[in-house]
Amino acid sequence: MSDTGAGTRPTRLRDPRILILDTSIRILYPSILVLALYFVFSGHNRPGGGFVGGLVVGAALALRYVSGGAAAVRSTFRLPPHVILGLGLFLSSFTALLPVLLGGAILEHGDVEFHLPVFDKVKVTSALSFDLGVDFVVIGLILMAFAAFGEDLPNAPDATDDGSDDPNPSARPPTRTELR
């Protein structure tokens, strides 16, 4: 809060709506990512999969964009979007073509079972690696879309811009003082 002088009310420096949005996204963002992981891991046997998981991550990134802008979305992943997309494409292609190299049919799946201390018997199929590849492709595409279309404009007018510093005065509407 800042005090503007005697007899005036202090003004808030930040809109309370944004505080509620930021706090809500801090809670929702990790929850949505867990839901996306659930969709990816259960997608071969139930509705979901890599594509749906990637779209859910995209929805979480859209919330992050609303709250923090393009900079918040860029800081979410350490790898550039085209690298994430390329890794996903490689993983999906490798999973699809590996059975051909081993004498099987394209996209033929295999499975591995092993025992974990807490979960006991765990079965992992090759469809999981294919779904993870699709997930990475979708996430990479969504990040690239935010990079291309969601960039903050350096000279974009905001609520405090009156247009007085515009280089072409005839292209801007007249100010209040010019109308008098």
N, C-alpha and C positions, 0 to 999 in steps of 0.2 A: 504494500500500500504506500501511496505517496501523499504527502500533505501539501496542498496547494496554497495555503495561507490561512489566516485567522478567519473563523466563521464559515469556512467551506468544509464540505464533507470530503473525507479522503476518497480517492478513486482507486479502483482495482486496476492492477497492471495487466491482468490476464482475464480473459473471458471465462466464466465458470463453466460454460458449456464445453469448452475445450478441455478443461480439467476432468470433467466427467467422461468425455470421450477417451482421453489418454488413459485414465484409470480403467475404464471398461476394456480397452484394447490390451492392456497389460494382463488382464485376466483371460480374455477371450482368445488371444493369439496362441498361447501354448496349448490351450484346450482344443482349438481347431487343428493344430498340427498333430496332436495325439489322435484325433478323429481321422485325419488323413492317413496316418500310419496304420490305423485299424483297417481302413479301406484297402490299402495296398496289401497288407498281410493276409487279409481274409478274402480278397477279391477273386481268387481262383475257384473257391468253393461256394462263395456267396456273392450277392450283388456288390460290386465295387471293382477294385483293380487299380492298375497304375494310372489310367486316364482319369478316373473319378478322384483318386487320391491327389493327382496333380491339380485338378480343378479346385479341390478343397483348399490346397495350399495357395492357389491363386486367389481364392476368396479371402484367406488370411492376409495375403500380401496387399489386397485391395483395402482392407481395413487399416493396415499399417500405412498405406499411402494416404488415406483420408486423414489420419492423425498426424503423420510427420512429413508427408510429401515425398518427392522422388529420392531425396537424400536418405530417408529412413529405409526405403525399399532397397536402395543400392548397398546400404551397410548391413543388410540382413545376411547376405551370402558373401563368403570370402572370394569365391571363384567368379569370374565374369560369366554372364548369361550364356554366351556362345560356347564356353567350355562345358557348362552343365548340360546344355543341349547336345553337344558332341559326345560327352561321356554316356548319356542316355541312349543315343543312337548307336554307339558302338556296343554297349551292353545288350541292347535288344537284338541287334544284328548278329552278334556273336552267339547269343543264346539260340537264335533261330537257326544259324548255320552250323553250329557245333555237331548236332546229330548227323548232318550230311558228311562231315569229315570222319565221323566214327562209323559210317556205313548205314545209317538210318535214314529216315525221311526228314524233310525240313519241318521244323517246329515240333518234332517228336520230343515228348517230355520224359525226363527221368526223375527219380526221387532218391533221397538219402534219409535214412532214419538214424538217429543217435539219441543218447540218453543224457539229460541234464539233471543236476541235483534237485532243483525245485519243480521243474515241469515234467520230469520222468521222460517218457518217449516223445521225441519231437520229429516230425516228418517235414522235410523241406523239398519242394519240387522245383524243377527248372522254370516253371511258370512264374515263380516268385522273382527270379532274376530278370525275366522278360518284363514283368509288371514294374519292377524298379526302373528298368530302362525307359519304359513308356512314361513313368512318373517323372523322371529327370528331363525327358524331352518336353513334356507339358510345362514343367516348372521353368525350364530355360526359355521356352517361347513366351510365357507370361512375363518373365523378367525382361526379355527383350522388348516386349510391347510397352512395358512401363518405361523402359529406357528411351524408346522412340517417341512415345506419345505423352508420357507423363512428366516430361522434363519441366522444371520450373523455369519460366522465362525471366531473364535478367532485368528487362525493362518493362515488365508487365505492370499496369496500373493497379493500385490497391485502393482501399477506402480513403486513405489520406492524400491521394494524388489529385491535385486540382488541375493538372494539365498545363501549368504556367511555364514549365521547362521543356515543353514539346518543341522539336526543331521546326515543325511546320504549323504555325499558329492558325492557318486557315482550315486545317484538317481537324482541329479540336473545337469543341463547343465553347462559346464565350463564357468567361468567368462572371461572377456576380458584379464585380467592380466595372467590368466592361459593359455590362447591360445597363448601368445607371446613367 
